[in-house]
Amino acid sequence: MNRIALPDGSTVPALGQGTWKMGERGADRAAEARSLRLGLDLGLTLIDTAEMYADGGAEEVVATAVAGRRQEAFLVSKAYPQNASAARLPRACEASLKRLNTDFLDLYLLHWRGSVPLDETVEAMEKLVAQGKIRRWGVSNLDVEDLEELGEGLSSCATDQVLYNLEARGVEFDLLPYAARLKMPVMAYSPVGQGGALLRHATLKRIAARHGVSPAQIALAWTLRGPGVISIPKASSEAHLRENADVWKIVLTPEDLAELDSAFPPPKRKQSLAML
Ligand code: NDP
């Protein structure tokens, strides 16, 4: 599997695992943890979660999944904007660590921008790094102008996690080139369009049939076609997980890419950052 370099020189697999909607039903938790563990077996060692998901329940599922295998995993969690202040971020981080049953996060993200000034959040994140609670920090759902406001902090921002899939290509106009100039990878969330209409699109189905793979695999391979993008599909079913871990064999041809561009046109002008 391709690996992507973070600004601090460490590398992560370009394909990870999302956890939104996990942990919501007690009865499903064991199966969800099993699927995350299978993902680890398949090399999908970057796991994205958040204090928001199932009110911490997703973090608890991740804890079960990585029990005894913490060193294999690259754990990403996210703090609510209202918890991103100097006073509250340490507490939010501690609570995430407790639910994840670990003593450090590999990456801690501001989930989206709220009313706490960004420089206060950056300072609080840097303190957590200094204390060894987190290895590095980043942001999510921040547009170019928000990133610019990070000022000097931008040089230690590990990633911006944003909505990116065939139906949501706005970031290609400015955010992706901007991040590329900074050598900061972008993390693509909802890369298979949450398993919805995107996967039933005729063009995607046609290209998938040509390659003998599924539409979801084409959608995923497309997010990974260039450098600097980490894609984090969420899959609870074993079949989906195995498909996703196998996208590396797919090489999209110039003809495939042209067909996808015509069905899902790239942005011609600045679009405000789409988010879920
Ligand atoms: P995804 O695009 O990853 O879609 C997940 C859905 O697609 C699930 O229903 C899953 O089904 C299905 N699916 C996965 N793989 C396949 C496949 N090969 N074939 C068919 N269906 C498939 O959407 P998410 O919104 O979950 O995004 C991924 C992750 O990104 C989240 O889980 C979360 O960690 C993160 N995220 C971050 C946000 C932010 O604001 N920072 C916002 C949204 C997401 P099943 O589970 O049944 O296998």
Residues whose N, C-alpha, C, O or C-beta is under 5 A from the ligand:
A	BS01	NDP	G18 T19 W20 D48 T49 H111 S140 Q161 Y189 S190 P191 V192 G193 Q194 G195 A216 I232 P233 K234 A235 S236 S237 H240 E243 N244 L276
